[in-house]
Amino acid sequence: IVADTGSLGQNEVTDGSRVTFAVGLATIEAARAAKREMCRRVAKLWDIDEDAVEWRDGAVHPTGHNAGSHDPMTLAEIAAIASNTGGPIAGHHEANPEGAGVSFATHMVDTEVDPETGAVKILRYTVFQDAGKAVHPDYVEGQFQGGATQGIGWALNEEYIYGEDGTLQNAGFLDYRIPVASDLPMIDAVILEIPNPGHPYGVRGVGETSIVPPLAAIANAVSAAAGVRMTDLPMSPPKVLKAIHDK
């Protein structure tokens, strides 16, 4: 459902690499609420106080002086009699959490510069980034690779070119060049997991960081390969060739 503030409370928008962090926290708390509800129902069924039961190893167990007085009840067993104990078991939580966590990354790149055309080729690219906890490693790698690819395009090719009359000269993707698979090597992704102390499972945001390092990393690599310091982005073939010739 695409909701609005008329149907939901005020919340932060989907940005800042916070979605897995924020939605994850709400999901965790909703799951904990569902556990508390199951404990409450089982305690009532056993006719003991709610604080005399606990959720452990996927089941409700009696504790304290009641320990051993009843066999543990699993989620499946509790669900089987849910219609007789109050209906569907649900957990709910609303959250607008802050603290998605500072994200860190280092990128390593090898480039090759053609001295006759100024064209730059990416030979090898590796991303090292702290994900806190990679909930879905394949998706995390995709975020790393996608951000790096965007950064490579920004560093080497992507530029609006206007004519003297102010008209955009490269409005189509044929002339506004973005990287495609054949332009790049496999971007290696190294996932580091240093837990975010602001999340119970250590999750950090990872979506945006990968677009930042490519500009500096590629500028350094291209400058080293061309033998002249590049100071203007994008480092497109005409700019690189001019810098080599000027030197």
Summary of the structure (lengths in Angstrom):
residues: 247
radius of gyration: 27.3
end to end distance: 58.4
largest distance: 87.8
contacts: 681
relative contact order: 0.16
helix: 38%
strand: 15%
